[in-house]
């Protein structure tokens, strides 16, 4: 990489297809900007960060990366997504915010953890009352979905049909923070990858079986009315909460949109998922957005306007 080039760094984990394609696209289309993988091996306090932009695909699983990105943001690096925002990135909050934005949410309950870290004793939990599992299950109805408040990739997601089934999965959950959520029988299921709070691509999506959903390869398979509304709602949500990359899921029943999965700090942009019809779109939009921010000199954007949400 030439010394005169503005640099974009990529933090990646196990994925290959998106980060490789993203770096290649930046390097072939922006001669004044160079993209590469970030290399770290211990970080001195306030050492120079060489990257104008960092695309973060892994700090949610590697705490050291998160610490590095916070220091980088203080130096003016534009982080995609905003590292400071991730501390508020939980699914339950996403549903609460969605309702403030006029997006319907299924009935949802967050449960106390079954277990806590080692130093938490009974005295630490004196604010907790016994959980009324029967009442909460009656509230959301059966069948319902049990899933983590923090997480993604369909990990630890279960369809619950009875109190016995609920208790079995809850008792096996360890320190996970779980939610129970009303199951929405949908007419249409839509997933919307979004980039830069300005581009959205609503795609008919099949979430079943739970762990192996699939994108319809025909972008026009969705009626234009549903596609336009899904994209508008997704952009509204991302602009309010400050996501530069996200993937939002909606279940549509009788024309009404329900937000099913709204907060994905590191959305799935893999070629194996998006495949040929949608993968090039994600790569092109992310490369264009990152290059724009590299040239602009903008720092990481401020945290979302919480007062704006409260006034809704």
ABEGO torsion letter per residue (X at the ends): XBAABBBBBBBBBABAAAAAAAAAAAAAABAABBBBBBBBBEBBBGBBBABABBBBAAAAABAAAAAAAAAAAAAGBBBOBBAAAAAABBAAAAAAAAAAAGBBBBBBBBBBBABBBAABBAAAAAABBBBBAAAAAAAAEOBBBBBBABEBGGBGBBBBABAAAAAAAAAAAEABBBBBBBBBBBABBBBBBBBGGABBBBBBBBAOBAABBBBBABAAABBAAAAAAAAAAAAAAAAAAGBABBBBBBBBBGGBBBBABABBABBBABAAAAEAAAAAAAAAAAAAAAAAAAAAGBBBBBBBBAAAAAAX
